[in-house]
Amino acid sequence: MASSSNPTSMSTDSLNLAIQVERNPSESRLAELGIKSWPKWGCPPGKFPLKFEAKETCYFLKGKVKASIKGSCEWVEFGSGDLVTFPNGLSCTWDVSVAVDKHYKFDSS
């Protein structure tokens, strides 16, 4: 007797492609990471497909984003005051409701 497979059992978490959000990190944590020396980037409200070719860590100074992970029904919200890490290889679409201003750093290792 054949059993049916559960299509939701394979999530992006099992592939280590999860977006990590650290809400309101302390000033000492931000200083330890050297956030203020990182380059800045911003974007207006809108929808943007993104593919991360390297691990990216960023600190959101402004903005509000809902990221939908490609090939999944999962989504993550983040924005002003959040420290967010995107893994290498992640594809997602950002739905930006409030313009983004962030510091960012790529880690190619």
C-alpha positions in Angstrom: 0.0 0.0 0.0 1.5 3.3 -1.1 1.6 6.3 1.3 1.3 9.9 0.2 4.1 12.2 0.9 3.6 15.5 2.7 4.7 18.3 0.4 5.2 20.7 3.3 7.8 18.5 5.0 10.7 20.0 3.0 11.1 23.5 4.3 13.8 26.1 3.6 14.9 25.6 7.3 15.9 22.0 6.4 18.2 23.4 3.7 19.7 26.0 6.1 18.3 28.8 4.1 16.5 30.5 6.9 16.5 34.3 7.4 17.7 35.0 11.0 16.3 38.1 12.7 17.7 39.6 15.9 15.3 42.2 17.2 16.7 45.4 18.7 20.3 44.2 19.4 22.2 46.2 22.1 24.4 49.1 21.3 27.4 47.0 22.6 26.5 44.2 20.2 26.3 46.7 17.3 29.6 48.3 18.3 31.2 44.8 18.6 30.2 44.0 15.0 31.4 47.5 13.7 28.0 48.3 12.1 28.7 52.0 11.7 31.8 51.2 9.5 29.7 49.0 7.1 28.4 50.5 3.8 24.9 51.7 3.5 22.1 50.8 1.1 18.5 51.8 0.7 15.5 51.2 -1.5 12.0 52.7 -1.9 8.7 50.9 -1.2 8.0 48.2 -3.8 8.6 44.5 -4.6 12.1 43.3 -5.3 13.3 39.7 -6.2 16.7 39.0 -4.6 19.2 36.2 -4.7 22.0 36.2 -2.1 25.3 35.1 -3.7 27.0 35.4 -0.3 26.0 35.5 3.3 24.8 39.0 4.2 24.3 40.6 7.6 22.5 43.9 7.8 21.2 46.3 10.4 18.1 48.2 9.5 18.1 51.9 10.4 14.7 52.4 8.7 12.1 50.5 6.9 9.7 47.6 7.0 10.0 44.4 4.8 8.1 41.2 4.4 10.3 38.7 2.7 8.7 35.7 0.9 11.1 32.8 0.5 11.2 31.3 -3.1 9.7 27.8 -3.4 8.0 28.1 0.0 4.9 29.5 1.6 7.2 30.9 4.4 7.8 34.6 5.0 9.6 36.7 7.5 9.0 40.3 8.6 11.8 42.7 9.7 12.7 46.3 9.7 13.9 49.3 11.7 16.1 48.2 14.6 16.6 44.6 13.4 19.9 42.8 12.7 19.1 40.4 9.9 21.3 37.6 8.4 20.5 36.1 4.9 22.3 32.9 4.0 24.3 32.3 0.8 22.0 30.9 -1.9 18.7 32.2 -0.6 16.2 33.5 -3.1 13.4 35.6 -1.9 11.1 38.6 -2.8 11.1 41.7 -0.6 7.8 43.4 -0.2 9.0 46.8 1.1 6.1 48.8 2.7 8.4 51.5 4.3 11.6 52.7 2.5 14.7 50.8 3.7 18.0 52.3 4.9 20.5 49.8 6.2 24.1 49.0 6.9 25.3 45.7 5.3 28.2 43.4 5.2 28.9 40.4 2.9 30.7 37.3 4.2 32.0 35.2 1.2 33.4 32.4 3.4 
